Every structure is written in C-alpha cells, then in structure tokens.
C-alpha cells in the first residue's frame, strides 16, 4: 500500500512526476487517487489485479476493466470476469466479452465508493489461458478525508 502522498507507482520514485510502472495499490496525489493493473494475457487461473487497504478517507470513483480479442484483432468468444471484493466479501462482478468475428475489445465499468479502512481486492479470470488476449484494470477517483 502506498503511503499518503503516494506517487510510488510500482517503483522507487516517491517524488513522482514520471511513469514508473503499474500502480496495483491505491496511489494518492492530493485529493486524487488511482491504481492500474498492468496489461496481462488471459488466464484461466484467478489473477489478483488490485489488493490494498484504504486509509482514513473514503474513495469515490470508477473501476474500469478491459478485455481484448486475440492478437489477430478478431473476437472469438473471449470472456473475462472481474470480481471486486471489500473485506473478503464480493460486492461487484463485471464481465468483458468479445464475440466470434465481433469487436476486438470489450470494456466495462462501475462507479464505486470505497469506505475508510477497507481491504479491496480485484481479481480476474478468463475462459482459457491465452497470452495473445490482454486484460487490464484501472481505478480512478477522488478521496475525501475522514477524522479519526
């Protein structure tokens, strides 16, 4: 988990200002917050995309999940399910799906509120292992400080 003030972005640059890699924990800059899981190939095993605990703030924002067709750019029935859990309880499930011969990318999103001191986990699982199909997740929004 990034410290308040954040900006580490997955690598050792606490000063911020440049892209340093995936931010799989919630990064905070002022009142803005974000996280993004790196683009990976589809996996039939559950992959943890985000795993962090919120602090003395609540988060208001959006989680966006993307799934793509294979490397040929043509959909062929690819499905990825993303599950969002708070404190071990699933609160949201999203599915991206490309149809055979259909669009090459599928995007879903949900507006969310994350309460203070909440353990957040986002996982993904696909209908097969395929390194040519890509998935990604982005979390963006604002934080509002609470008093202890």
VENTA-V739040 format. One record per helix or strand. SS is the DSSP state (@ for helix, = for strand). FROM is the first residue (numbers start at 1). LEN is the number of residues. If there is no record, write none. Layout:
ss=<SS & SS>
from=<FROM & FROM>
len=<LEN & LEN>
This chain:
ss=<= & = & = & = & = & = & = & = & =>
from=<23 & 32 & 47 & 57 & 78 & 89 & 105 & 119 & 130>
len=<7 & 11 & 7 & 12 & 9 & 10 & 10 & 8 & 16>
